[in-house]
Amino acid sequence: MTRNKILSTASTVLFLSFQTAAYAQDQSPPWSQADSYYGPAAMAEARRAVQEEHGGAVTYYLLADRLEYQTNDGDPLLLFDGQAWWGGDRNRLTVKPELEYDFNAGRFDEAELQALWTRPIARYFDVQAGVRHDFVAGSDRTFGVIGVQGLAPYWFEVDGALFVSGDGDVSARFEAEYELLLTQRLILQPRTELNFAVQSVPEIGVGSGLSTAEIGARLRYEIKRQFAPYVGVSWTRSVGETADLVRADGEIPGAVSFVAGLRLWF
C-alpha cells in the first residue's frame, strides 16, 4: 500500500469516528437540522401538515346503500338504508338512518336513527357504541347500542349490534353482504339481515328468538363509482312468535319483493 493510500484511509476512519461521536452526543429531536435552517415555526407547521396528510385529517363519508322501491307483494314500500361518518382514523361519529315508507298506508312503518362513536379494534374491524331511537308513532323507543362493523375473511362486510331499550328489552341485529364483481362495473351483491329478541314485546309485534329474516340479491351497474342504479329481489319473513303476532294482526308474515333503486356515496 502506498503512502497516499495509507493517509487517505486514515483520514476516512478519523472522519467517520468524529461523525459517530457527534451523532451519539446529539440529543435533539428529529428534523433538528431542518429547524436550524428553516426555523422552528416553519418546521412545526410542516410536521403538522405531514401528520394530517398521513392519518390525522378529519374527513367525512356519506353512503346511501339502499334507496329503493319494493313491490312487497302488492303493498309497495320505499326503503332508505344508509350511513355517514365524520372524524379521523381513530375516532369517528357514525350516523345510521333506516326508513321504510308504506305507500298504501301513507305512513312510515320504520323510522330509525343511530348515533354511534366508532373506534378501530383490529385492522379490519371497528367497535361502535351509542344510542338508537325509533320514531314511529306507537313504538317510539330509545336504545343503548354496542356493536362491531368491518370486513370479515373472504371480503364479507358484516355489521352486528346489540340493543337494550329503556324498558330493559334486549334485541340484536346481524347484517352481512358480499360484492361479486361480474365485470369492473357490473356487481352482484347478495345480502342477509337477521333480527333477534330476548323478550317478547307484543305491543310492537315482536316475539322472542329469531324475529325476522331477510335474504336478497341486488345487481347494480356503476355508471360512476359514486352512482349505481340496481335491480334485485328480496325475501322477508317473520319467524316464530313474531309470525304468530303478525298473523293475529291479520297480516301475512312473509313477502317477496322485486326492487329497483340507487346506491350513492360521496
Secondary structure in CASP SS format (residue, H / E / C, confidence):
PFRMAT SS
TARGET T0000
AUTHOR 0000-0000-0000
METHOD secondary structure of the structure
MODEL  1
M C 1.00
T C 1.00
R H 1.00
N H 1.00
K H 1.00
I H 1.00
L H 1.00
S H 1.00
T H 1.00
A H 1.00
S H 1.00
T H 1.00
V H 1.00
L H 1.00
F H 1.00
L H 1.00
S H 1.00
F H 1.00
Q H 1.00
T H 1.00
A H 1.00
A H 1.00
Y H 1.00
A H 1.00
Q H 1.00
D C 1.00
Q C 1.00
S C 1.00
P C 1.00
P C 1.00
W C 1.00
S H 1.00
Q H 1.00
A H 1.00
D H 1.00
S H 1.00
Y H 1.00
Y H 1.00
G C 1.00
P H 1.00
A H 1.00
A H 1.00
M H 1.00
A H 1.00
E H 1.00
A H 1.00
R H 1.00
R H 1.00
A H 1.00
V H 1.00
Q H 1.00
E H 1.00
E H 1.00
H H 1.00
G H 1.00
G H 1.00
A C 1.00
V C 1.00
T E 1.00
Y E 1.00
Y E 1.00
L E 1.00
L E 1.00
A E 1.00
D E 1.00
R E 1.00
L E 1.00
E E 1.00
Y E 1.00
Q E 1.00
T C 1.00
N H 1.00
D H 1.00
G H 1.00
D C 1.00
P C 1.00
L E 1.00
L E 1.00
L E 1.00
F E 1.00
D E 1.00
G E 1.00
Q E 1.00
A E 1.00
W E 1.00
W E 1.00
G E 1.00
G C 1.00
D C 1.00
R C 1.00
N C 1.00
R E 1.00
L E 1.00
T E 1.00
V E 1.00
K E 1.00
P E 1.00
E E 1.00
L E 1.00
E E 1.00
Y E 1.00
D E 1.00
F C 1.00
N C 1.00
A C 1.00
G C 1.00
R E 1.00
F E 1.00
D E 1.00
E E 1.00
A E 1.00
E E 1.00
L E 1.00
Q E 1.00
A E 1.00
L E 1.00
W E 1.00
T E 1.00
R E 1.00
P E 1.00
I C 1.00
A C 1.00
R C 1.00
Y C 1.00
F E 1.00
D E 1.00
V E 1.00
Q E 1.00
A E 1.00
G E 1.00
V E 1.00
R E 1.00
H E 1.00
D E 1.00
F C 1.00
V C 1.00
A C 1.00
G C 1.00
S C 1.00
D C 1.00
R E 1.00
T E 1.00
F E 1.00
G E 1.00
V E 1.00
I E 1.00
G E 1.00
V E 1.00
Q E 1.00
G E 1.00
L E 1.00
A E 1.00
P H 1.00
Y H 1.00
W H 1.00
F E 1.00
E E 1.00
V E 1.00
D E 1.00
G E 1.00
A E 1.00
L E 1.00
F E 1.00
V E 1.00
S E 1.00
G C 1.00
D C 1.00
G C 1.00
D C 1.00
V E 1.00
S E 1.00
A E 1.00
R E 1.00
F E 1.00
E E 1.00
A E 1.00
E E 1.00
Y C 1.00
E C 1.00
L E 1.00
L E 1.00
L C 1.00
T C 1.00
Q C 1.00
R C 1.00
L E 1.00
I E 1.00
L E 1.00
Q E 1.00
P E 1.00
R E 1.00
T E 1.00
E E 1.00
L E 1.00
N E 1.00
F E 1.00
A E 1.00
V C 1.00
Q C 1.00
S C 1.00
V E 1.00
P H 1.00
E H 1.00
I H 1.00
G C 1.00
V E 1.00
G C 1.00
S C 1.00
G E 1.00
L E 1.00
S E 1.00
T E 1.00
A E 1.00
E E 1.00
I E 1.00
G E 1.00
A E 1.00
R E 1.00
L E 1.00
R E 1.00
Y E 1.00
E C 1.00
I C 1.00
K E 1.00
R C 1.00
Q C 1.00
F E 1.00
A E 1.00
P E 1.00
Y E 1.00
V E 1.00
G E 1.00
V E 1.00
S E 1.00
W E 1.00
T E 1.00
R E 1.00
S E 1.00
V C 1.00
G H 1.00
E H 1.00
T H 1.00
A H 1.00
D H 1.00
L H 1.00
V H 1.00
R H 1.00
A H 1.00
D C 1.00
G C 1.00
E C 1.00
I C 1.00
P C 1.00
G E 1.00
A E 1.00
V E 1.00
S E 1.00
F E 1.00
V E 1.00
A E 1.00
G E 1.00
L E 1.00
R E 1.00
L E 1.00
W E 1.00
F C 1.00
END
